[in-house]
Amino acid sequence: MSEAVPFINTSFPVKKFASIPKRKVNSEYKKLKIGFEKSCNCPSNHINCLNAKEWMKSQVAIWEFSYGKRDIRDKSIHPAVFPINLPKKCVELFTHKGELVVDPFVGIGTTLVAAQDLDRNAVGFDLSKKYVDFCASRLSQMNLYETTKQLAICTDAININRYLEPNSISLSVTSPPYANMLNRKRKNKSIRGNLRNNEHYGTIQQYSNNPRDLGTMEPKRFATAIGEIYKKILPLHKEKAHCVINITDLWWENKRIPVHIYIVEALEAVGYELRNTIIWDRRNLVNGVGIFGWPNNYITLGTTFEYILDFWKPPSK
């Protein structure tokens, strides 16, 4: 398949974006002009700007988040958006002000919103021009800091190394399309009784039909594709820079598919090291839960938790 023309949304002021040719290119991609060095006065041996009390609050490996006013929850805009507070917590834990955050599957820009709030530079990539447009619209409504940039780029994540310099990323954080979970009619089995019959019942909320869209792939192919993308991103990370992936397992044809294990194996195979496994406790976000598997098939309700896998680029030996 021929390579798509790279697209940078220009609904921001032009000065916010690097100049990238709007034509088919190979090695002619221009590196983005974006900051990646810390601008705070924290000691050099600190990995973030948190004080000891704030650090302690994050040591419990079960995280819980609530949606706020700026969160997008309309599934007709995007079928699977995480709360701003999820990437915000990761950005606070693993970066300093001024450093560079990257989301390889940025969707409608939740990670970029979090980075903007926290005075971090950030770049997000997505195949969907519609999502990139929406992302730019969200960011244009807020501009707390003039010292950092947040850019939305429409291109395949496999091309990220053409836009960024080696050893520039302090954190990559994302919630990728969950294999082909959305490529089927919604049955809303996790919702109680007549609440299932909402406006999304029976619909297919697939992101796209692009064969490079991770949401079109079977789980093991999905993990392989993730590995291929992150292999190219690894040299862009600084030494000991963290790489966070939010993922869930799938229930498919009466069988649990351990997608989070596939992701761990794929990233370790290309050079990352798993540092932490965190559980996102989503029980406060699940309303009207139905009975799942009763009375003879015990199945944990997958909507009540997800995995937040924390890797890093290992230090040189």
SEPA-728154 format. One record per residue (C-alpha): x, y, z. Coordinates in Angstrom, 1 decimal, always signed. Layout:
BEGIN
SITE       u       v       w
SITE       X       Y       Z
...
This chain:
BEGIN
SITE       u       v       w
SITE    +0.0    +0.0    +0.0
SITE    +1.4    +3.4    -0.9
SITE    +2.3    +5.6    +2.0
SITE    -0.2    +8.2    +3.1
SITE    +0.7   +11.9    +2.8
SITE    +1.7   +13.2    +6.3
SITE    -0.7   +15.8    +7.6
SITE    -0.2   +18.3   +10.4
SITE    -3.4   +20.0   +11.6
SITE    -3.1   +23.8   +11.0
SITE    -6.0   +25.1   +13.0
SITE    -3.4   +26.2   +15.5
SITE    -1.3   +29.3   +14.8
SITE    +1.3   +28.4   +12.1
SITE    +4.2   +29.1   +14.5
SITE    +3.1   +26.1   +16.5
SITE    +4.0   +23.7   +13.8
SITE    +7.2   +22.7   +12.0
SITE    +7.2   +22.8    +8.2
SITE    +6.5   +19.4    +6.7
SITE    +6.0   +19.0    +2.9
SITE    +2.4   +18.1    +2.1
SITE    +3.4   +15.5    -0.6
SITE    +4.5   +11.9    -0.8
SITE    +7.9   +11.6    +0.8
SITE   +10.4    +8.9    +1.7
SITE   +13.5   +10.2    +3.5
SITE   +12.3   +13.8    +3.2
SITE   +10.4   +14.1    +6.4
SITE   +11.5   +17.1    +8.4
SITE   +12.3   +16.7   +12.1
SITE   +10.0   +18.6   +14.3
SITE   +11.3   +21.7   +16.0
SITE   +10.1   +21.0   +19.5
SITE   +11.7   +21.2   +23.0
SITE   +12.7   +18.1   +24.9
SITE   +14.9   +19.4   +27.7
SITE   +13.6   +20.1   +31.2
SITE   +12.9   +23.7   +32.1
SITE   +12.5   +23.3   +35.9
SITE   +15.2   +23.5   +38.6
SITE   +14.8   +20.0   +39.9
SITE   +17.9   +18.1   +40.9
SITE   +19.4   +16.1   +38.0
SITE   +18.9   +12.8   +39.8
SITE   +15.1   +13.3   +40.1
SITE   +12.9   +11.7   +37.5
SITE   +10.0   +14.1   +38.0
SITE    +9.0   +17.3   +39.8
SITE    +7.1   +15.6   +42.6
SITE    +7.9   +16.1   +46.3
SITE    +8.2   +13.1   +48.6
SITE    +4.6   +13.3   +49.8
SITE    +3.2   +13.4   +46.2
SITE    +5.6   +10.5   +45.3
SITE    +4.2    +8.3   +48.1
SITE    +0.6    +8.7   +46.9
SITE    +1.6    +7.1   +43.6
SITE    +3.3    +4.0   +45.0
SITE    +0.1    +2.0   +45.4
SITE    -0.2    +0.0   +42.2
SITE    -4.0    +0.3   +41.9
SITE    -5.1    +3.6   +40.3
SITE    -8.6    +5.1   +40.2
SITE    -9.7    +8.0   +38.0
SITE   -12.8   +10.1   +37.6
SITE   -14.0   +12.0   +34.5
SITE   -14.0   +15.8   +34.7
SITE   -15.8   +18.5   +32.8
SITE   -13.2   +18.6   +30.0
SITE   -13.2   +14.8   +29.4
SITE   -15.0   +13.7   +26.2
SITE   -17.4   +10.8   +26.9
SITE   -19.5   +10.9   +23.7
SITE   -18.9    +7.6   +22.0
SITE   -20.1    +9.0   +18.7
SITE   -17.0   +11.3   +18.8
SITE   -14.6    +8.5   +19.9
SITE   -15.6    +5.1   +21.1
SITE   -12.9    +4.7   +23.8
SITE   -11.4    +7.8   +25.5
SITE    -9.5    +7.5   +28.8
SITE    -9.8   +10.3   +31.5
SITE    -7.4   +13.2   +31.2
SITE    -6.2   +12.3   +34.7
SITE    -4.7    +9.0   +33.5
SITE    -2.0   +10.4   +31.2
SITE    -1.7   +13.4   +33.6
SITE    -0.6   +11.1   +36.4
SITE    +1.9    +9.4   +34.1
SITE    +3.3   +12.7   +32.9
SITE    +3.7   +13.9   +36.5
SITE    +5.4   +10.7   +37.5
SITE    +7.9   +10.3   +34.6
SITE    +8.7   +13.8   +33.3
SITE    +9.9   +17.3   +34.2
SITE    +8.4   +20.5   +32.9
SITE    +9.6   +21.2   +29.4
SITE   +10.4   +17.6   +28.5
SITE    +8.8   +15.8   +25.6
SITE    +5.8   +13.4   +25.8
SITE    +4.7   +11.3   +22.8
SITE    +1.4    +9.5   +22.2
SITE    +1.7    +7.2   +19.2
SITE    -2.1    +6.6   +19.0
SITE    -3.3   +10.0   +20.2
SITE    -7.0    +9.7   +19.1
SITE    -8.8   +13.0   +20.0
SITE    -5.8   +14.2   +22.1
SITE    -6.4   +13.4   +25.7
SITE    -2.6   +12.9   +26.3
SITE    -1.8   +16.3   +24.7
SITE    -4.4   +18.0   +26.8
SITE    -2.7   +16.6   +29.9
SITE    +0.7   +17.6   +28.7
SITE    -0.5   +21.1   +27.9
SITE    -1.9   +21.4   +31.4
SITE    +1.4   +20.4   +32.9
SITE    +3.7   +22.6   +30.7
SITE    +5.3   +19.7   +28.8
SITE    +6.0   +19.5   +25.1
SITE    +4.1   +16.8   +23.4
SITE    +3.4   +15.2   +20.0
SITE    +0.6   +12.9   +19.2
SITE    +0.2   +10.8   +16.0
SITE    -2.9    +9.2   +14.6
SITE    -4.1    +7.7   +11.3
SITE    -7.4    +9.6   +11.4
SITE    -7.5   +13.1   +10.1
SITE   -10.9   +13.5   +11.8
SITE    -9.4   +12.7   +15.2
SITE    -6.4   +15.0   +14.6
SITE    -8.8   +17.8   +13.7
SITE   -10.8   +17.3   +16.9
SITE    -7.6   +17.1   +18.9
SITE    -6.4   +20.5   +17.6
SITE    -9.8   +22.0   +18.4
SITE    -9.5   +20.9   +22.0
SITE    -6.0   +22.3   +22.4
SITE    -6.9   +25.6   +20.8
SITE    -9.4   +26.3   +23.6
SITE    -6.6   +26.2   +26.2
SITE    -3.1   +27.8   +26.3
SITE    -1.9   +28.1   +29.8
SITE    +1.8   +28.1   +28.9
SITE    +3.6   +29.8   +26.0
SITE    +6.8   +28.0   +26.7
SITE    +5.8   +24.5   +25.3
SITE    +4.1   +23.1   +22.2
SITE    +1.6   +20.3   +21.7
SITE    +1.4   +19.0   +18.1
SITE    -1.1   +16.7   +16.5
SITE    +0.1   +14.9   +13.4
SITE    -1.8   +12.6   +11.0
SITE    +0.4    +9.8   +10.0
SITE    +1.0    +6.1   +10.7
SITE    +2.8    +5.6   +14.0
SITE    +5.5    +3.5   +12.1
SITE    +6.8    +6.9   +10.8
SITE    +7.4    +8.5   +14.2
SITE   +11.1    +8.1   +13.9
SITE   +11.1   +10.4   +10.9
SITE    +9.7   +13.3   +12.9
SITE   +11.7   +13.1   +16.2
SITE   +15.3   +13.1   +17.2
SITE   +17.0   +10.2   +18.9
SITE   +17.2   +10.5   +22.7
SITE   +14.5   +13.2   +22.8
SITE   +11.4   +11.4   +24.4
SITE   +11.1   +11.4   +28.2
SITE    +7.8    +9.6   +28.2
SITE    +5.6    +7.8   +25.6
SITE    +2.1    +7.1   +26.9
SITE    -0.9    +5.7   +25.0
SITE    -4.1    +3.7   +25.0
SITE    -3.9    +1.9   +21.6
SITE    -6.8    +0.6   +19.7
SITE    -7.6    -2.7   +21.4
SITE    -7.1    -5.2   +18.6
SITE   -10.4    -6.0   +16.8
SITE   -12.5    -5.6   +19.9
SITE   -14.7    -2.9   +18.2
SITE   -15.0    -4.6   +14.9
SITE   -18.2    -6.3   +15.8
SITE   -21.8    -5.3   +16.7
SITE   -22.1    -4.0   +20.3
SITE   -24.2    -6.3   +22.5
SITE   -23.6    -4.3   +25.7
SITE   -23.5    -7.5   +27.8
SITE   -21.7    -5.8   +30.7
SITE   -24.7    -3.4   +31.1
SITE   -27.8    -4.3   +33.1
SITE   -31.0    -5.4   +31.5
SITE   -32.9    -2.8   +29.5
SITE   -30.0    -0.3   +29.9
SITE   -28.3    -2.3   +27.2
SITE   -30.6    -1.0   +24.6
SITE   -28.9    +2.4   +24.1
SITE   -28.0    +4.3   +21.0
SITE   -24.9    +2.2   +20.4
SITE   -26.5    -1.2   +20.8
SITE   -26.1    -3.2   +17.6
SITE   -23.6    -0.7   +16.1
SITE   -20.0    -1.3   +15.0
SITE   -17.7    +1.4   +16.3
SITE   -14.6    +0.4   +14.4
SITE   -12.1    +3.3   +14.0
SITE   -11.5    +2.7   +10.3
SITE   -11.0    +0.1    +7.6
SITE    -7.4    +1.1    +7.1
SITE    -5.4    -2.2    +7.1
SITE    -2.7    -0.3    +9.2
SITE    -5.3    +0.5   +11.8
SITE    -4.5    -1.7   +14.9
SITE    -8.2    -2.0   +15.5
SITE    -8.6    -4.2   +12.5
SITE    -6.1    -6.8   +13.6
SITE    -6.4   -10.1   +15.4
SITE    -4.9    -9.9   +18.9
SITE    -1.5   -11.6   +18.2
SITE    -1.0    -9.7   +15.0
SITE    -2.0    -6.6   +16.9
SITE    +0.8    -7.2   +19.4
SITE    +3.3    -7.9   +16.7
SITE    +2.4    -4.6   +15.0
SITE    +2.8    -2.8   +18.3
SITE    +6.2    -4.3   +18.7
SITE    +7.2    -3.2   +15.2
SITE    +6.1    +0.4   +15.9
SITE    +7.8    +0.5   +19.3
SITE   +11.0    -1.0   +18.0
SITE   +11.4    +2.2   +15.9
SITE   +10.4    +4.4   +18.8
SITE   +12.9    +2.9   +21.2
SITE   +16.0    +4.9   +20.0
SITE   +14.0    +8.1   +20.3
SITE   +13.6    +7.6   +24.1
SITE   +16.1    +9.0   +26.5
SITE   +17.9    +6.4   +28.6
SITE   +15.6    +5.2   +31.4
SITE   +12.7    +7.1   +29.7
SITE    +9.4    +5.4   +30.5
SITE    +6.9    +3.9   +28.0
SITE    +3.3    +3.4   +29.3
SITE    +0.7    +1.4   +27.5
SITE    -2.9    +1.1   +28.8
SITE    -4.5    -2.1   +27.6
SITE    -7.2    -4.6   +28.4
SITE    -7.7    -8.3   +27.7
SITE   -10.5    -9.4   +25.4
SITE   -13.3   -11.9   +25.8
SITE   -13.7   -13.6   +22.5
SITE   -15.8   -16.6   +21.5
SITE   -16.1   -17.7   +25.2
SITE   -12.3   -17.5   +25.8
SITE   -10.1   -15.0   +27.6
SITE    -7.5   -13.5   +25.3
SITE    -4.5   -12.3   +27.4
SITE    -3.6    -9.2   +25.3
SITE    -1.6    -7.6   +28.1
SITE    +0.7   -10.6   +28.1
SITE    +1.2   -10.4   +24.3
SITE    +2.1    -6.7   +24.7
SITE    +4.7    -7.4   +27.4
SITE    +6.2   -10.1   +25.2
SITE    +6.3    -7.9   +22.1
SITE    +7.9    -4.9   +23.8
SITE   +10.5    -7.0   +25.7
SITE   +11.4    -8.7   +22.4
SITE   +12.4    -5.3   +20.9
SITE   +14.4    -4.0   +23.8
SITE   +12.1    -2.5   +26.5
SITE   +12.1    -3.6   +30.1
SITE    +8.9    -4.0   +32.1
SITE    +9.1    -2.0   +35.3
SITE    +5.6    -1.9   +36.8
SITE    +2.2    -3.4   +36.2
SITE    -0.5    -1.1   +37.5
SITE    -4.2    -1.9   +37.7
SITE    -6.7    +0.8   +36.6
SITE    -9.7    +0.2   +39.0
SITE   -12.6    +1.3   +36.9
SITE   -15.4    +0.3   +39.2
SITE   -16.4    +3.9   +40.0
SITE   -17.0    +4.4   +36.2
SITE   -19.1    +1.3   +35.7
SITE   -22.8    +1.9   +36.2
SITE   -25.7    -0.5   +35.9
SITE   -23.5    -3.6   +35.7
SITE   -25.3    -6.7   +34.4
SITE   -24.9   -10.3   +35.5
SITE   -22.1   -11.9   +33.4
SITE   -21.8   -15.7   +33.1
SITE   -24.3   -16.6   +35.8
SITE   -25.1   -19.3   +36.9
SITE   -22.5   -21.7   +35.5
SITE   -19.7   -19.7   +33.8
SITE   -17.6   -17.5   +36.1
SITE   -16.2   -14.6   +34.1
SITE   -14.6   -11.5   +35.7
SITE   -16.2    -8.4   +34.3
SITE   -13.4    -6.9   +32.2
SITE   -15.0    -3.4   +32.1
SITE   -14.1    -3.0   +35.8
SITE   -10.3    -3.0   +35.4
SITE    -7.5    -2.5   +32.8
SITE    -3.8    -2.9   +32.8
SITE    -1.3    +0.0   +32.8
SITE    +2.0    -1.4   +31.7
SITE    +5.0    +0.6   +32.5
SITE    +8.2    -0.1   +30.6
SITE   +11.5    +1.8   +30.2
SITE   +14.4    +2.0   +27.9
SITE   +17.1    +0.2   +29.8
SITE   +20.3    +2.0   +30.8
SITE   +23.4    +1.3   +28.8
SITE   +25.6    -1.4   +30.2
